[in-house]
């Protein structure tokens, strides 16, 4: 397996491998260009994001500043919106369904490190995919940790730290996040 294949498979990989370093460099150049755009250059912003992400719906809007590791591992559905200062560490895939909204300063992190010091000190890393369903709203300063899956119609309260997966139709919040309220099922 290549280091990229290991990375995407959730196995320990070497982030210093030249292909991965080049991919990160390209993503940083595109995000730098995106973050320098003017508020009246909305089509230019869309074009940059569509060239950066793995896939998008037609309707996508992201406010600067935006940061990511690779970009190619981010997949968003229709009607995606991310407010100011969003960070998506897309070492593994990050998938959003349709109609997802991210408030300011949301952090979505697939990247992680070995727990044992001798493994962590080796410089090897790993990542776990994150999946967000349809009609989700993630509140300001919320953090989504590696490996989390959120179902459809999930609301994540501001400041929540989501460390585990949750099913459909819930409001979650706290640190670590837990179910605060169940939402009525759509009719």
VOPAGU-2260 file (C-alpha; in pm, 1 decimal, decimal comma):
REM VOPAGU-2260
SITE   aa  ch    i         X         Y         Z
SITE  UNK   A    0       0,0       0,0       0,0
SITE  UNK   A    1     112,1     354,8     -65,8
SITE  UNK   A    2     119,7     604,3     220,4
SITE  UNK   A    3    -187,1     774,8      68,8
SITE  UNK   A    4    -374,5     442,5      56,1
SITE  UNK   A    5    -279,0     371,9     418,2
SITE  UNK   A    6    -394,8     720,4     519,1
SITE  UNK   A    7    -734,4     681,7     352,4
SITE  UNK   A    8    -775,3     329,4     494,9
SITE  UNK   A    9    -729,5     453,0     852,3
SITE  UNK   A   10    -391,7     281,4     896,8
SITE  UNK   A   11     -69,9     429,2    1032,0
SITE  UNK   A   12      98,7     628,8     755,2
SITE  UNK   A   13     393,3     863,6     705,7
SITE  UNK   A   14     263,1    1221,4     651,1
SITE  UNK   A   15     605,0    1331,1     525,3
SITE  UNK   A   16     580,7    1115,4     213,6
SITE  UNK   A   17     636,5    1341,4     -95,5
SITE  UNK   A   18     298,7    1275,4    -263,9
SITE  UNK   A   19     109,9    1369,5      53,4
SITE  UNK   A   20     330,0    1674,0     114,1
SITE  UNK   A   21     259,4    1792,9    -242,7
SITE  UNK   A   22    -116,5    1742,0    -196,5
SITE  UNK   A   23    -111,2    1948,8     125,6
SITE  UNK   A   24      88,2    2221,6     -50,3
SITE  UNK   A   25    -171,2    2244,0    -328,8
SITE  UNK   A   26    -454,6    2263,1     -72,7
SITE  UNK   A   27    -276,6    2539,5     117,4
SITE  UNK   A   28    -223,4    2737,9    -201,9
SITE  UNK   A   29    -591,7    2709,4    -292,4
SITE  UNK   A   30    -714,2    2798,7      58,6
SITE  UNK   A   31    -474,3    3093,5      67,1
SITE  UNK   A   32    -615,8    3214,3    -265,6
SITE  UNK   A   33    -972,8    3156,3    -140,6
SITE  UNK   A   34    -909,8    3342,4     185,1
SITE  UNK   A   35    -777,3    3646,7      -6,6
SITE  UNK   A   36   -1091,8    3686,3    -217,9
SITE  UNK   A   37   -1321,3    3983,3    -170,7
SITE  UNK   A   38   -1676,2    3943,1     -41,2
SITE  UNK   A   39   -1804,8    4044,0    -388,0
SITE  UNK   A   40   -1616,7    3758,9    -562,0
SITE  UNK   A   41   -1867,9    3489,1    -474,6
SITE  UNK   A   42   -1833,5    3295,4    -802,0
SITE  UNK   A   43   -1455,1    3294,7    -773,3
SITE  UNK   A   44   -1491,1    3153,2    -420,7
SITE  UNK   A   45   -1723,4    2878,6    -543,4
SITE  UNK   A   46   -1486,0    2792,0    -827,8
SITE  UNK   A   47   -1188,3    2761,5    -591,9
SITE  UNK   A   48   -1378,3    2542,6    -344,5
SITE  UNK   A   49   -1512,7    2319,5    -622,7
SITE  UNK   A   50   -1157,1    2271,3    -750,9
SITE  UNK   A   51   -1036,2    2195,3    -396,5
SITE  UNK   A   52   -1305,9    1956,4    -266,8
SITE  UNK   A   53   -1354,2    1598,2    -380,2
SITE  UNK   A   54   -1719,2    1666,4    -467,1
SITE  UNK   A   55   -1986,9    1929,8    -404,5
SITE  UNK   A   56   -2346,8    2007,1    -479,1
SITE  UNK   A   57   -2431,1    2303,2    -701,5
SITE  UNK   A   58   -2513,0    2538,5    -414,5
SITE  UNK   A   59   -2216,9    2585,2    -178,9
SITE  UNK   A   60   -2109,4    2884,0      27,3
SITE  UNK   A   61   -1808,6    2909,6     256,8
SITE  UNK   A   62   -1698,9    3224,4     438,2
SITE  UNK   A   63   -1327,5    3296,6     471,8
SITE  UNK   A   64   -1118,7    3206,6     646,9
SITE  UNK   A   65   -1128,0    2837,9     568,5
SITE  UNK   A   66    -855,7    2578,1     628,6
SITE  UNK   A   67    -814,5    2210,9     538,7
SITE  UNK   A   68    -536,5    1954,8     497,0
SITE  UNK   A   69    -606,7    1811,3     152,0
SITE  UNK   A   70    -948,6    1929,9      36,2
SITE  UNK   A   71    -982,6    1631,5    -199,3
SITE  UNK   A   72   -1117,5    1423,7      89,7
SITE  UNK   A   73   -1407,4    1662,6     158,8
SITE  UNK   A   74   -1742,3    1578,9      -1,2
SITE  UNK   A   75   -2044,4    1804,2      50,6
SITE  UNK   A   76   -2401,1    1770,0     -68,7
SITE  UNK   A   77   -2639,4    2034,5    -195,9
SITE  UNK   A   78   -2691,2    2359,7       0,2
SITE  UNK   A   79   -2374,2    2346,4     209,8
SITE  UNK   A   80   -2282,3    2650,4     418,2
SITE  UNK   A   81   -1978,2    2704,2     642,7
SITE  UNK   A   82   -1945,2    3028,2     835,6
SITE  UNK   A   83   -1620,9    3209,6     927,0
SITE  UNK   A   84   -1305,0    3031,4    1045,6
SITE  UNK   A   85   -1401,2    2672,0     968,5
SITE  UNK   A   86   -1125,1    2410,3     990,3
SITE  UNK   A   87   -1167,5    2064,5     835,5
SITE  UNK   A   88    -869,8    1833,6     880,9
SITE  UNK   A   89    -955,1    1592,3     601,5
SITE  UNK   A   90    -680,3    1333,2     636,4
SITE  UNK   A   91    -960,9    1076,1     602,4
SITE  UNK   A   92   -1281,9    1144,3     413,5
SITE  UNK   A   93   -1530,7    1395,8     551,8
SITE  UNK   A   94   -1877,2    1355,1     400,6
SITE  UNK   A   95   -2170,7    1592,7     447,2
SITE  UNK   A   96   -2522,8    1523,8     327,7
SITE  UNK   A   97   -2756,0    1786,4     184,0
SITE  UNK   A   98   -2860,7    2104,9     363,1
SITE  UNK   A   99   -2579,1    2117,5     618,4
SITE  UNK   A  100   -2492,1    2437,1     803,2
SITE  UNK   A  101   -2174,6    2507,9    1001,8
SITE  UNK   A  102   -2164,8    2806,3    1238,4
SITE  UNK   A  103   -1846,7    3009,8    1296,7
SITE  UNK   A  104   -1527,6    2840,1    1413,4
SITE  UNK   A  105   -1642,3    2480,6    1371,7
SITE  UNK   A  106   -1359,8    2225,4    1379,9
SITE  UNK   A  107   -1392,1    1888,2    1208,9
SITE  UNK   A  108   -1090,5    1667,5    1269,3
SITE  UNK   A  109   -1030,1    1327,0    1111,8
SITE  UNK   A  110    -660,1    1337,1    1204,3
SITE  UNK   A  111    -541,0    1154,9    1514,1
SITE  UNK   A  112    -223,2    1011,7    1661,4
SITE  UNK   A  113    -126,9     684,1    1830,0
SITE  UNK   A  114    -194,1     672,7    2202,7
SITE  UNK   A  115     130,8     502,9    2301,7
SITE  UNK   A  116     424,4     745,7    2322,4
SITE  UNK   A  117     673,6     527,6    2133,0
SITE  UNK   A  118     430,0     497,6    1839,3
SITE  UNK   A  119     335,8     865,9    1852,2
SITE  UNK   A  120     703,8     971,1    1863,6
SITE  UNK   A  121     769,8     770,2    1545,6
SITE  UNK   A  122     599,4    1047,7    1345,9
SITE  UNK   A  123     337,6     813,5    1202,3
SITE  UNK   A  124     -21,9     931,7    1206,7
SITE  UNK   A  125    -367,2     793,5    1133,2
SITE  UNK   A  126    -715,2     920,4    1061,2
SITE  UNK   A  127   -1078,6     815,1    1093,3
SITE  UNK   A  128   -1356,2     914,1     851,9
SITE  UNK   A  129   -1632,2    1154,1     960,7
SITE  UNK   A  130   -1983,2    1140,5     813,3
SITE  UNK   A  131   -2254,1    1402,8     869,0
SITE  UNK   A  132   -2607,3    1325,4     745,7
SITE  UNK   A  133   -2866,5    1545,8     575,3
SITE  UNK   A  134   -3016,7    1856,8     736,8
SITE  UNK   A  135   -2753,5    1893,9    1007,7
SITE  UNK   A  136   -2663,6    2215,5    1185,9
SITE  UNK   A  137   -2336,3    2238,2    1376,2
SITE  UNK   A  138   -2320,0    2528,9    1622,4
SITE  UNK   A  139   -2034,7    2771,9    1675,5
SITE  UNK   A  140   -1708,1    2646,5    1824,4
SITE  UNK   A  141   -1830,0    2285,5    1806,6
SITE  UNK   A  142   -1566,4    2017,1    1755,8
SITE  UNK   A  143   -1629,9    1691,9    1569,7
SITE  UNK   A  144   -1365,0    1430,0    1655,3
SITE  UNK   A  145   -1221,0    1149,0    1437,3
SITE  UNK   A  146   -1453,2     863,5    1346,1
SITE  UNK   A  147   -1780,4    1037,9    1435,1
SITE  UNK   A  148   -2094,4     967,7    1233,5
SITE  UNK   A  149   -2399,5    1190,2    1272,8
SITE  UNK   A  150   -2735,3    1085,5    1134,3
SITE  UNK   A  151   -2990,8    1303,1     958,9
SITE  UNK   A  152   -3151,2    1607,3    1123,7
SITE  UNK   A  153   -2888,0    1641,9    1397,3
SITE  UNK   A  154   -2828,1    1973,5    1571,9
SITE  UNK   A  155   -2494,3    2011,5    1751,0
SITE  UNK   A  156   -2505,3    2280,7    2021,2
SITE  UNK   A  157   -2245,4    2556,0    2030,1
SITE  UNK   A  158   -1924,0    2454,0    2200,8
SITE  UNK   A  159   -2003,9    2081,6    2192,7
SITE  UNK   A  160   -1720,9    1830,9    2169,9
SITE  UNK   A  161   -1855,1    1533,0    1975,8
SITE  UNK   A  162   -1648,7    1224,9    2060,6
SITE  UNK   A  163   -1890,8     950,7    1952,5
SITE  UNK   A  164   -2155,7     886,7    1688,6
SITE  UNK   A  165   -2526,1     974,9    1714,3
SITE  UNK   A  166   -2832,1     867,4    1515,4
SITE  UNK   A  167   -3105,9    1075,5    1353,1
SITE  UNK   A  168   -3327,1    1351,1    1493,6
SITE  UNK   A  169   -3137,3    1463,6    1802,8
SITE  UNK   A  170   -2995,0    1778,2    1955,4
SITE  UNK   A  171   -2657,8    1704,7    2114,9
SITE  UNK   A  172   -2436,4    1922,4    2330,7
SITE  UNK   A  173   -2177,5    1934,8    2605,6
SITE  UNK   A  174   -1828,6    1796,3    2655,4
SITE  UNK   A  175   -1839,3    1515,6    2574,5
SITE  UNK   A  176   -2158,7    1562,9    2374,4
SITE  UNK   A  177   -2471,5    1376,6    2478,8
SITE  UNK   A  178   -2835,2    1383,8    2366,9
SITE  UNK   A  179   -3009,3    1691,8    2502,8
SITE  UNK   A  180   -3335,4    1650,5    2315,0
SITE  UNK   A  181   -3495,8    1417,5    2064,8
SITE  UNK   A  182   -3655,1    1588,6    1767,2
SITE  UNK   A  183   -3989,9    1484,2    1618,2
SITE  UNK   A  184   -3950,0    1259,1    1314,7
SITE  UNK   A  185   -4030,0    1436,4     988,9
SITE  UNK   A  186   -4370,3    1347,1     857,5
